[in-house]
């Protein structure tokens, strides 16, 4: 005869919900303990903010207390029912936050009146970019490639040397010479 280990049996959630529906606080306490962990875990995955997750979890638990009478056992188990409530509440929080951010952004956009100086600044920036392009064309090919890779693409000097198949010292020299030529071409003071 083989004796099996006793199986752990958790609380009967359907029974706890039924008792909670009649205002049994002790039953709700047991129900709370049984579902609060999974609820908080789900809400945290949706919101990714611990403080908001705790707040929404408490809202879900309060909703569970208020709506326990609406639970219909024939439609499914308690935990999925509670987790559905939690997911809806978390998604509502995300949507509300997004709507508020959108409203703030629209209000900021409406209140922003471009100043005349902004237009002048845009024209000036465009002219400066064109002058930089023209000055870059005055560099040797190795200088131009080195400067472009380092300053416009964000590569380090050793990476530039590797990409161009050129010794690091040569890249550094060409870069220095190219930057001096750019400075002179752009009329920037020493």
C-alpha positions as CSV (number, residue, x, y, z in Angstrom):
1,X,0.0,0.0,0.0
2,X,1.4,3.3,-1.1
3,X,0.8,6.3,1.1
4,X,0.8,9.6,-0.7
5,X,1.8,12.9,0.9
6,X,-1.1,15.0,1.9
7,X,-2.0,17.6,-0.8
8,X,-2.0,21.2,0.2
9,X,-5.4,22.7,-0.3
10,X,-5.9,26.4,-0.4
11,X,-9.0,28.2,0.7
12,X,-12.2,27.7,-1.3
13,X,-12.3,31.0,-3.1
14,X,-15.8,30.5,-4.3
15,X,-17.0,30.1,-0.7
16,X,-15.0,33.1,0.4
17,X,-16.5,35.2,-2.3
18,X,-20.0,34.1,-1.4
19,X,-19.5,35.0,2.2
20,X,-17.9,38.3,1.3
21,X,-21.0,39.1,-0.8
22,X,-22.9,39.0,2.5
23,X,-20.5,41.3,4.2
24,X,-18.3,38.7,6.1
25,X,-15.1,40.6,6.8
26,X,-13.3,37.5,7.9
27,X,-14.1,35.8,4.6
28,X,-12.9,38.9,2.8
29,X,-9.7,38.9,4.7
30,X,-9.0,35.3,3.6
31,X,-10.0,36.2,0.0
32,X,-7.7,39.2,0.1
33,X,-4.8,37.1,1.3
34,X,-5.4,34.5,-1.4
35,X,-5.6,36.9,-4.4
36,X,-3.6,40.1,-3.5
37,X,-0.3,38.6,-4.6
38,X,-1.4,37.6,-8.1
39,X,-3.3,40.9,-8.5
40,X,-0.3,43.0,-7.6
41,X,1.9,41.0,-9.9
42,X,-0.4,41.4,-12.9
43,X,-0.9,45.2,-12.2
44,X,2.9,45.7,-11.9
45,X,3.5,44.0,-15.2
46,X,1.0,46.4,-16.8
47,X,1.9,49.7,-15.0
48,X,5.6,49.1,-14.2
49,X,5.4,51.7,-11.4
50,X,5.4,50.2,-7.9
51,X,3.5,53.1,-6.2
52,X,0.7,53.2,-8.9
53,X,0.6,49.4,-8.9
54,X,-0.1,49.3,-5.1
55,X,-2.7,52.0,-5.5
56,X,-4.5,50.2,-8.3
57,X,-4.3,46.9,-6.4
58,X,-6.0,48.5,-3.5
59,X,-8.7,49.8,-5.8
60,X,-9.2,46.3,-7.2
61,X,-9.5,44.8,-3.7
62,X,-12.0,47.4,-2.8
63,X,-13.9,46.7,-6.0
64,X,-13.8,43.0,-5.1
65,X,-15.4,43.8,-1.7
66,X,-18.1,45.9,-3.3
67,X,-18.9,43.6,-6.2
68,X,-18.5,40.1,-4.7
69,X,-22.2,39.6,-5.1
70,X,-21.8,39.9,-8.9
71,X,-19.6,36.8,-9.1
72,X,-21.3,34.0,-10.9
73,X,-19.6,30.6,-10.1
74,X,-20.9,28.9,-13.2
75,X,-19.1,31.4,-15.4
76,X,-15.6,30.5,-14.1
77,X,-13.1,30.4,-11.3
78,X,-12.6,33.3,-8.9
79,X,-8.9,34.1,-9.5
80,X,-9.4,34.7,-13.3
81,X,-12.4,36.8,-12.5
82,X,-10.4,38.9,-10.1
83,X,-7.4,39.1,-12.4
84,X,-9.7,40.3,-15.2
85,X,-10.9,43.1,-12.9
86,X,-7.3,43.9,-12.1
87,X,-6.2,44.0,-15.7
88,X,-9.1,46.2,-16.7
89,X,-8.3,48.6,-13.9
90,X,-4.6,48.7,-14.7
91,X,-5.3,49.3,-18.4
92,X,-7.7,52.1,-17.5
93,X,-5.0,53.7,-15.4
94,X,-2.5,53.5,-18.4
95,X,-5.2,55.0,-20.7
96,X,-6.0,57.8,-18.3
97,X,-2.3,58.7,-17.9
98,X,-1.9,58.7,-21.7
99,X,-5.0,60.8,-22.2
100,X,-3.7,63.3,-19.6
101,X,-0.3,63.5,-21.2
102,X,-2.0,64.0,-24.6
103,X,-4.2,66.8,-23.2
104,X,-1.1,68.5,-21.6
105,X,0.8,68.2,-24.9
106,X,-2.1,69.7,-26.9
107,X,-2.5,72.5,-24.4
108,X,1.2,73.3,-24.6
109,X,1.1,73.2,-28.4
110,X,-1.9,75.6,-28.5
111,X,-0.3,78.0,-26.1
112,X,3.0,78.0,-28.0
113,X,3.1,81.0,-30.4
114,X,6.3,80.9,-32.5
115,X,8.2,84.1,-32.1
116,X,9.7,86.0,-35.0
117,X,13.2,85.2,-33.7
118,X,12.4,81.5,-34.1
119,X,12.1,81.9,-37.8
120,X,15.3,83.8,-38.0
121,X,17.0,81.2,-35.9
122,X,15.9,78.4,-38.2
123,X,17.2,80.3,-41.3
124,X,20.5,81.0,-39.5
125,X,20.8,77.3,-38.6
126,X,20.1,76.2,-42.1
127,X,22.8,78.6,-43.4
128,X,25.3,77.4,-40.9
129,X,24.6,73.8,-41.9
130,X,25.2,74.7,-45.5
131,X,28.5,76.4,-44.6
132,X,29.7,73.3,-42.6
133,X,28.8,71.1,-45.6
134,X,30.8,73.4,-47.9
135,X,33.8,73.4,-45.6
136,X,33.7,69.6,-45.2
137,X,34.0,69.3,-49.0
138,X,37.3,71.3,-48.8
139,X,38.9,68.6,-46.6
140,X,40.8,65.6,-48.0
141,X,38.9,62.4,-48.3
142,X,40.5,60.8,-45.2
143,X,40.0,64.0,-43.2
144,X,36.4,64.2,-44.2
145,X,35.7,60.5,-43.5
146,X,37.4,60.7,-40.2
147,X,35.6,63.9,-39.0
148,X,32.2,62.6,-40.3
149,X,32.6,59.2,-38.5
150,X,33.8,60.7,-35.3
151,X,31.6,63.8,-35.0
152,X,28.5,62.9,-36.9
153,X,28.2,59.2,-36.4
154,X,29.7,59.0,-32.9
155,X,32.6,56.6,-33.4
156,X,35.7,56.7,-31.2
157,X,39.1,57.4,-32.8
158,X,40.1,53.7,-32.6
159,X,36.8,52.7,-34.2
160,X,37.4,55.2,-37.0
161,X,40.9,53.8,-37.5
162,X,39.5,50.3,-37.7
163,X,36.6,51.3,-40.1
164,X,39.0,53.1,-42.4
165,X,41.8,50.5,-42.2
166,X,44.2,53.2,-41.2
167,X,46.6,53.4,-38.3
168,X,45.3,55.2,-35.2
169,X,48.1,57.8,-35.3
170,X,47.3,58.7,-38.9
171,X,43.6,59.1,-38.1
172,X,44.4,61.4,-35.1
173,X,46.7,63.5,-37.3
174,X,44.2,63.8,-40.2
175,X,41.4,64.5,-37.7
176,X,43.4,67.3,-36.1
177,X,44.4,68.8,-39.4
178,X,40.8,68.5,-40.7
179,X,39.4,70.2,-37.6
180,X,41.9,73.1,-38.0
181,X,40.9,73.5,-41.7
182,X,37.2,73.4,-40.7
183,X,37.8,76.1,-38.0
184,X,39.6,78.3,-40.5
185,X,37.0,77.8,-43.2
186,X,34.1,78.5,-40.8
187,X,35.9,81.6,-39.4
188,X,35.8,80.4,-35.8
189,X,38.4,82.1,-33.6
190,X,41.2,80.0,-32.1
